Amino acid sequence: MSGDSGSGAKLGPFKGRVAALGGTLGYTFMAGQTPISTRVKVYREFDVNNRLEGTVGYFTVAIPLSSSAPPPPPTRKAIITK
């Protein structure tokens, strides 16, 4: 990534940097025939330059647009040798 530039960058390139450490927890469940995935992420930021420092949390939910069942796997015929 490059710093800010152009006529609007009156304070210079203003390059920010941060390091973070945290964890994530996910859970998938069925609501009828629809699978729903949830995830929680929490990160603690440290070693911060030119930006705010703190703890960041995210919560996401993923629901498919269509929930048709996948086709069954093809059946295999046994190979008989003599």
Backbone bond lengths (Angstrom), bond angles and torsions (degrees), N, CA, C in turn:
res aa  C-N    CA-C-N  psi(-1)  N-CA   C-N-CA  omega(-1)  CA-C   N-CA-C  phi
1 M - - - 1.443 - - 1.530 108.48 -
2 S 1.262 115.31 147.11 1.458 119.61 178.47 1.523 109.19 -108.69
3 G 1.338 115.35 160.67 1.455 120.92 178.77 1.517 111.52 -74.56
4 D 1.340 115.51 171.39 1.460 121.32 176.53 1.519 109.84 -61.76
5 S 1.325 116.29 147.96 1.458 120.96 176.88 1.520 108.44 -149.50
6 G 1.289 116.09 174.26 1.453 120.66 179.07 1.512 112.16 97.47
7 S 1.334 117.09 -174.80 1.463 121.71 -174.49 1.536 111.97 -70.12
8 G 1.305 119.46 -23.80 1.470 121.91 -178.47 1.508 114.28 -82.88
9 A 1.326 119.24 -10.06 1.465 122.84 -177.35 1.526 110.39 -88.69
10 K 1.339 116.87 67.50 1.464 121.85 -176.07 1.526 112.36 -74.83
11 L 1.343 118.59 -19.03 1.458 121.59 -179.53 1.524 113.03 -98.79
12 G 1.298 117.75 6.93 1.458 121.24 -179.50 1.523 111.02 100.79
13 P 1.332 117.28 -166.95 1.469 120.56 -174.30 1.517 113.88 -71.26
14 F 1.355 119.09 -21.93 1.458 124.49 177.14 1.527 112.04 46.58
15 K 1.307 115.84 61.65 1.462 121.81 178.33 1.514 108.93 -85.00
16 G 1.338 116.94 128.51 1.456 122.47 178.69 1.516 110.74 -105.85
17 R 1.364 115.38 155.80 1.453 120.36 178.89 1.516 108.07 -150.74
18 V 1.325 116.28 144.53 1.467 120.76 177.87 1.520 109.37 -154.22
19 A 1.320 116.02 149.18 1.463 122.43 170.58 1.522 106.74 -119.14
20 A 1.324 117.38 146.15 1.465 121.18 -177.50 1.525 109.80 -142.84
21 L 1.323 114.53 152.27 1.456 121.48 178.34 1.521 107.10 -138.74
22 G 1.331 116.29 136.12 1.455 118.89 -178.74 1.507 111.72 -172.03
23 G 1.312 114.74 -161.62 1.459 120.26 -177.32 1.514 111.61 -141.47
24 T 1.332 114.36 173.04 1.455 121.53 -179.90 1.516 109.41 -140.93
25 L 1.321 115.45 149.69 1.457 122.34 178.67 1.523 107.22 -138.20
26 G 1.334 117.18 127.58 1.453 121.61 -179.12 1.508 111.53 -124.80
27 Y 1.346 115.92 152.27 1.455 122.07 178.93 1.516 108.36 -147.99
28 T 1.319 117.09 133.38 1.457 123.06 177.58 1.517 108.65 -119.85
29 F 1.330 116.08 134.45 1.464 120.87 179.90 1.521 109.34 -143.00
30 M 1.325 115.61 166.70 1.462 122.07 -179.60 1.527 109.25 -103.33
31 A 1.325 117.00 134.46 1.461 123.93 171.21 1.521 105.59 -115.51
32 G 1.326 116.08 92.00 1.464 120.29 -171.13 1.512 108.46 73.42
33 Q 1.322 117.20 -119.78 1.469 122.52 176.88 1.527 112.28 -101.25
34 T 1.341 117.80 6.16 1.456 121.73 -175.20 1.532 110.56 -104.22
35 P 1.339 118.19 122.20 1.468 119.80 174.82 1.535 110.38 -78.58
36 I 1.320 115.97 136.38 1.460 121.73 178.84 1.526 107.86 -125.52
37 S 1.326 116.47 127.94 1.459 122.12 179.64 1.518 109.34 -110.42
38 T 1.334 116.08 134.93 1.456 121.52 176.50 1.524 108.70 -124.80
39 R 1.320 116.06 152.88 1.465 120.53 179.67 1.526 108.89 -150.86
40 V 1.325 115.51 137.46 1.463 123.23 174.33 1.525 107.46 -118.81
41 K 1.341 116.43 129.89 1.467 122.31 177.64 1.524 107.73 -125.75
42 V 1.338 116.47 136.15 1.461 122.06 176.37 1.522 108.22 -133.45
43 Y 1.328 115.98 128.40 1.463 122.14 -179.54 1.527 109.39 -128.01
44 R 1.322 116.53 137.71 1.465 122.62 172.90 1.520 107.35 -103.79
45 E 1.322 116.04 120.57 1.460 121.17 -177.39 1.529 110.65 -87.29
46 F 1.335 116.18 143.88 1.456 122.78 176.78 1.522 108.18 -150.06
47 D 1.315 117.20 172.72 1.467 122.70 -178.24 1.533 110.56 50.96
48 V 1.325 115.58 57.30 1.465 122.69 -172.91 1.528 110.61 -98.90
49 N 1.321 115.58 136.35 1.468 122.74 174.92 1.519 109.07 -131.59
50 N 1.343 117.50 127.93 1.471 124.60 174.41 1.520 114.18 60.13
51 R 1.339 117.73 36.69 1.463 121.02 172.71 1.517 108.47 -164.78
52 L 1.327 117.48 172.73 1.456 122.21 -179.48 1.522 110.44 -73.44
53 E 1.326 116.02 150.95 1.462 121.64 178.73 1.522 108.63 -116.69
54 G 1.326 117.06 144.83 1.453 120.04 178.12 1.511 111.97 172.19
55 T 1.314 114.57 -157.77 1.458 122.16 177.68 1.521 108.15 -109.80
56 V 1.314 116.34 133.31 1.460 122.30 -177.57 1.519 108.60 -113.37
57 G 1.334 116.82 135.28 1.454 121.30 176.81 1.519 110.86 -129.27
58 Y 1.319 115.70 141.00 1.465 122.27 179.07 1.524 108.99 -128.97
59 F 1.319 117.38 141.29 1.460 122.81 172.65 1.519 106.88 -129.98
60 T 1.330 117.58 123.25 1.463 121.11 -179.28 1.523 110.23 -124.30
61 V 1.323 114.97 148.32 1.459 123.20 175.26 1.520 106.93 -129.93
62 A 1.336 116.88 131.11 1.466 121.61 179.43 1.519 109.07 -121.40
63 I 1.338 115.96 123.73 1.458 123.15 178.96 1.529 106.88 -126.79
64 P 1.339 118.34 128.87 1.475 119.16 -179.01 1.528 111.32 -67.98
65 L 1.335 115.78 149.38 1.458 120.78 178.15 1.525 111.64 -72.46
66 S 1.315 117.48 -32.07 1.459 120.77 174.70 1.513 107.62 -132.50
67 S 1.304 116.46 144.51 1.465 118.94 -175.17 1.526 111.57 -125.64
68 S 1.324 116.77 41.96 1.453 119.61 176.87 1.527 109.24 -71.54
69 A 1.296 115.29 143.76 1.463 119.98 -178.40 1.529 109.90 -69.95
70 P 1.322 117.87 143.69 1.462 119.88 178.01 1.532 109.97 -68.36
71 P 1.328 117.09 151.43 1.467 119.22 179.70 1.524 110.38 -66.28
72 P 1.326 117.01 151.17 1.469 118.96 178.96 1.530 110.29 -66.34
73 P 1.318 117.02 152.71 1.468 119.10 179.81 1.526 110.08 -66.47
74 P 1.327 117.48 150.01 1.465 119.93 -179.37 1.533 110.52 -66.65
75 T 1.326 114.76 145.57 1.465 118.87 178.28 1.522 108.86 -80.70
76 R 1.311 115.00 147.15 1.462 120.26 -179.72 1.526 108.69 -110.23
77 K 1.314 114.60 137.51 1.464 120.20 175.59 1.529 108.06 -92.57
78 A 1.290 114.21 140.00 1.465 119.23 178.13 1.534 109.72 -70.99
79 I 1.305 115.43 141.56 1.452 121.25 177.31 1.544 107.14 -93.39
80 I 1.322 114.57 120.77 1.472 119.62 -179.82 1.497 108.57 -105.48
81 T 1.310 116.75 124.98 1.464 121.60 177.41 1.515 109.94 -115.92
82 K 1.318 116.10 150.00 1.468 120.45 -179.72 1.495 110.31 -117.77
